[in-house]
């Protein structure tokens, strides 16, 4: 499998491509990383250095990959945080060109906008761009529960309302939805869930909720689920493998006491997930 991953990059720590590339490589995926920013560290520190990469420069890198004849070999185009408004058009154009070369390729979009604790933290124009232009051309999206509500104009909280919101999102274009950070009021205390919804049904998986915030964990989740689902067409299996790998990554990070994901230390959990969490069919 080959993934064209268009995301941010940092030198220190692990977010964007700096979080997604290595886990994908560790499960045997060829990754073509294209950077949208090249920062010293993620912006959660409040201070960082390095440039936003101009959309035309991002387009030039993608065109260079196309000129090598690589588009016919790409199975997944993956995108995450979009640093500037112009990146959306570059990604949409790249998706169209990849699909022209390989009609079986899919576009997996992580519509990064914010979370329930921090609210929306991207530029004001980005949510509308995602909702109106990007999500409709995606085959698979991986919003958290907050972002799902933002995309659909709903307030998902229960399982039923989250499923209904996922169906609304699927009516926008993407047929497969992975909802992360699902926190419904009737779940057991100290747990958190992920929900996958496809044309074939819906499945939920529950893991312990660790008392920590981990920048980049959503990027790892989107990358692993996209790869596993593309490889197997089995949403339940992809959900179980992804939840297992990401939980052990977060557990190791929490135990380390470090702020940044212990991405390298957790590598065996990508290649050989413990599969300690079972997905339950809910529809």
C-alpha positions as CSV (number, residue, x, y, z in Angstrom):
1,X,0.0,0.0,0.0
2,X,1.1,3.6,-0.8
3,X,-0.2,6.6,1.0
4,X,0.3,10.2,-0.1
5,X,0.1,12.1,3.2
6,X,-0.4,15.9,2.9
7,X,0.0,17.3,6.4
8,X,2.1,19.6,8.7
9,X,5.5,18.6,9.9
10,X,7.5,19.5,13.1
11,X,11.1,18.9,14.0
12,X,10.5,18.5,17.8
13,X,7.7,16.1,18.8
14,X,5.1,14.3,16.8
15,X,2.1,15.9,15.1
16,X,0.9,15.8,11.5
17,X,3.2,13.9,9.2
18,X,5.7,13.7,12.1
19,X,3.1,11.6,13.9
20,X,1.5,9.7,10.9
21,X,4.4,8.6,8.8
22,X,6.4,6.3,11.1
23,X,3.4,4.2,12.4
24,X,2.3,3.7,8.8
25,X,5.8,2.7,7.8
26,X,6.0,0.3,10.8
27,X,2.9,-1.6,9.5
28,X,4.5,-1.9,6.0
29,X,3.0,1.1,4.2
30,X,5.0,3.2,1.8
31,X,4.4,6.9,2.6
32,X,5.0,9.9,0.4
33,X,4.9,12.8,2.9
34,X,4.2,16.3,1.6
35,X,4.5,19.1,4.2
36,X,2.1,22.0,4.6
37,X,4.1,23.7,7.3
38,X,7.6,23.1,8.6
39,X,7.6,24.2,12.2
40,X,10.0,23.6,15.1
41,X,7.2,22.2,17.3
42,X,3.4,22.1,17.5
43,X,1.6,25.3,18.2
44,X,0.2,24.1,21.5
45,X,3.4,25.4,23.1
46,X,2.4,28.9,22.3
47,X,5.7,29.6,20.5
48,X,7.2,28.1,17.5
49,X,9.5,28.8,14.5
50,X,9.5,28.0,10.9
51,X,7.3,28.7,7.8
52,X,3.9,28.0,6.6
53,X,4.5,26.5,3.1
54,X,2.8,28.4,0.4
55,X,0.0,26.4,-1.4
56,X,1.8,26.8,-4.7
57,X,4.9,25.2,-3.2
58,X,2.9,22.3,-1.9
59,X,1.4,21.9,-5.3
60,X,4.8,21.9,-6.9
61,X,6.0,19.1,-4.6
62,X,2.9,17.0,-5.5
63,X,3.4,17.7,-9.2
64,X,7.0,16.5,-8.9
65,X,5.7,13.2,-7.4
66,X,3.2,12.9,-10.3
67,X,6.0,13.4,-12.8
68,X,7.8,10.4,-11.3
69,X,4.8,8.3,-12.3
70,X,3.8,7.6,-8.7
71,X,0.1,8.5,-8.8
72,X,-1.0,5.2,-10.3
73,X,0.6,3.4,-7.3
74,X,-1.1,5.6,-4.6
75,X,-3.9,3.8,-2.7
76,X,-4.8,6.5,-0.2
77,X,-4.5,10.3,-0.2
78,X,-4.5,11.4,3.5
79,X,-4.8,14.9,4.8
80,X,-4.9,16.4,8.2
81,X,-4.5,19.9,9.6
82,X,-4.7,22.6,6.9
83,X,-2.5,25.5,7.9
84,X,-3.8,28.0,5.3
85,X,-7.0,28.4,3.3
86,X,-5.3,27.7,0.0
87,X,-4.2,24.2,0.9
88,X,-7.8,22.9,0.5
89,X,-7.8,23.5,-3.3
90,X,-4.3,21.9,-3.6
91,X,-5.5,18.8,-1.8
92,X,-8.8,18.5,-3.8
93,X,-6.8,18.9,-7.1
94,X,-4.3,16.2,-5.9
95,X,-7.1,13.8,-5.1
96,X,-8.7,14.3,-8.5
97,X,-5.4,13.6,-10.3
98,X,-4.5,10.6,-8.2
99,X,-8.0,9.1,-8.8
100,X,-7.6,9.7,-12.5
101,X,-4.4,7.7,-12.4
102,X,-5.8,5.0,-10.0
103,X,-9.6,5.0,-9.8
104,X,-9.4,2.6,-6.9
105,X,-7.6,5.2,-4.7
106,X,-9.5,6.8,-1.8
107,X,-9.3,10.1,-0.1
108,X,-9.1,10.0,3.7
109,X,-9.6,13.4,5.4
110,X,-9.1,14.2,9.0
111,X,-11.2,17.4,9.2
112,X,-9.1,19.1,12.0
113,X,-11.0,22.0,13.5
114,X,-10.8,21.7,17.3
115,X,-12.1,19.6,20.2
116,X,-14.7,19.8,23.0
117,X,-12.2,21.2,25.6
118,X,-10.5,23.8,23.4
119,X,-13.2,24.7,21.0
120,X,-12.4,25.6,17.4
121,X,-8.7,26.5,17.0
122,X,-8.2,26.8,13.2
123,X,-8.5,29.9,11.1
124,X,-12.2,31.0,10.8
125,X,-12.4,30.1,7.1
126,X,-11.2,26.6,7.5
127,X,-14.4,24.9,9.0
128,X,-16.5,26.3,6.1
129,X,-13.9,25.1,3.5
130,X,-13.9,21.7,5.1
131,X,-17.6,21.4,5.2
132,X,-18.4,22.9,1.7
133,X,-15.4,21.8,-0.4
134,X,-13.2,19.2,1.2
135,X,-15.5,16.7,3.0
136,X,-17.8,16.3,0.0
137,X,-14.9,14.8,-2.1
138,X,-13.7,12.5,0.7
139,X,-14.3,8.8,0.9
140,X,-13.4,8.5,4.6
141,X,-13.4,11.1,7.3
142,X,-12.1,10.9,10.9
143,X,-13.6,13.7,12.9
144,X,-13.7,13.7,16.7
145,X,-17.2,14.1,18.2
146,X,-16.9,17.9,18.5
147,X,-15.8,18.2,14.8
148,X,-18.6,15.9,13.7
149,X,-21.1,18.3,15.3
150,X,-19.4,21.3,13.7
151,X,-19.6,19.7,10.3
152,X,-23.2,18.7,10.5
153,X,-24.7,21.5,12.7
154,X,-25.7,19.1,15.3
155,X,-24.8,18.3,19.0
156,X,-24.0,14.6,19.1
157,X,-23.7,13.2,22.6
158,X,-25.7,10.0,22.9
159,X,-24.9,7.0,20.8
160,X,-28.2,7.6,18.8
161,X,-27.4,11.2,18.2
162,X,-23.8,10.5,17.2
163,X,-25.0,7.8,14.7
164,X,-27.5,10.3,13.3
165,X,-24.8,12.9,12.9
166,X,-22.5,10.4,11.3
167,X,-25.3,9.6,8.8
168,X,-25.7,13.3,8.1
169,X,-22.0,13.6,7.4
170,X,-22.2,10.5,5.1
171,X,-24.9,12.2,3.1
172,X,-22.4,15.0,2.4
173,X,-20.2,12.6,0.4
174,X,-17.9,10.3,2.4
175,X,-19.2,6.8,2.9
176,X,-17.1,5.9,5.9
177,X,-16.8,7.8,9.1
178,X,-14.6,7.2,12.1
179,X,-15.7,9.3,15.1
180,X,-13.0,9.7,17.7
181,X,-13.2,11.0,21.3
182,X,-16.8,9.8,21.7
183,X,-18.0,10.7,25.2
184,X,-21.6,9.7,25.7
185,X,-23.2,10.3,29.1
186,X,-24.2,6.7,29.8
187,X,-20.7,5.2,29.1
188,X,-18.9,3.6,32.1
189,X,-16.9,6.1,34.1
190,X,-13.3,6.4,33.0
191,X,-13.8,5.2,29.4
192,X,-13.8,6.8,26.0
193,X,-14.9,5.4,22.6
194,X,-14.5,5.4,18.9
195,X,-17.3,4.7,16.4
196,X,-17.0,3.5,12.8
197,X,-20.0,3.9,10.4
198,X,-20.0,2.5,6.9
199,X,-22.6,1.3,4.4
200,X,-22.4,-2.2,6.0
201,X,-23.1,-1.1,9.6
202,X,-21.7,0.7,12.7
203,X,-19.3,-0.5,15.4
204,X,-18.1,1.0,18.6
205,X,-15.0,0.3,20.6
206,X,-14.3,1.3,24.2
207,X,-11.0,1.9,25.9
208,X,-9.9,3.3,29.3
209,X,-9.7,7.1,29.3
210,X,-6.2,8.2,30.3
211,X,-5.8,11.5,32.3
212,X,-3.7,13.3,29.7
213,X,-3.8,15.5,26.6
214,X,-1.7,14.2,23.7
215,X,-1.2,16.3,20.6
216,X,-0.8,14.2,17.5
217,X,-2.8,11.2,18.7
218,X,-5.6,12.0,16.3
219,X,-3.1,12.1,13.5
220,X,-1.9,8.6,14.4
221,X,-5.5,7.4,14.7
222,X,-6.5,8.7,11.3
223,X,-3.5,7.3,9.6
224,X,-3.7,3.8,11.1
225,X,-7.5,3.4,10.6
226,X,-7.3,4.6,7.0
227,X,-4.6,2.1,6.2
228,X,-6.2,-0.8,8.1
229,X,-9.6,-0.2,6.6
230,X,-8.2,0.2,3.1
231,X,-6.3,-3.0,3.4
232,X,-9.1,-5.1,4.8
233,X,-12.5,-3.4,4.0
234,X,-13.4,-4.6,7.5
235,X,-14.4,-1.6,9.7
236,X,-14.6,-3.6,12.9
237,X,-11.1,-5.1,12.5
238,X,-9.7,-1.8,11.5
239,X,-11.3,-0.2,14.6
240,X,-9.9,-2.9,16.9
241,X,-6.4,-2.7,15.6
242,X,-6.4,1.1,15.6
243,X,-7.8,1.4,19.1
244,X,-5.4,-1.1,20.5
245,X,-2.3,0.6,18.9
246,X,-3.3,4.1,19.9
247,X,-4.2,3.1,23.5
248,X,-0.8,1.5,24.0
249,X,0.9,4.5,22.5
250,X,-1.0,6.8,24.9
251,X,-0.4,4.5,27.8
252,X,3.3,4.5,27.2
253,X,3.3,8.3,26.8
254,X,1.4,8.7,30.1
255,X,3.7,6.4,32.0
256,X,6.7,8.3,30.6
257,X,5.6,11.6,32.1
258,X,6.6,13.3,28.8
259,X,4.5,15.8,27.0
260,X,5.2,14.5,23.5
261,X,4.0,11.1,22.2
262,X,6.4,8.3,22.7
263,X,5.9,7.4,19.1
264,X,9.1,5.4,18.6
265,X,9.0,3.6,21.9
266,X,5.5,2.3,21.0
267,X,6.4,0.9,17.6
268,X,5.8,-2.7,18.3
269,X,2.2,-1.9,19.2
270,X,1.6,-0.7,15.6
271,X,3.2,-3.7,14.0
272,X,1.7,-6.2,16.5
273,X,-1.4,-4.7,18.2
274,X,-2.4,-6.6,21.4
275,X,-6.1,-6.5,20.2
276,X,-7.3,-6.1,23.8
277,X,-10.5,-4.2,22.9
278,X,-13.4,-5.7,20.9
279,X,-15.6,-3.7,18.6
280,X,-19.3,-4.1,19.2
281,X,-21.8,-3.8,16.4
282,X,-24.4,-1.1,17.2
283,X,-26.3,-1.1,13.9
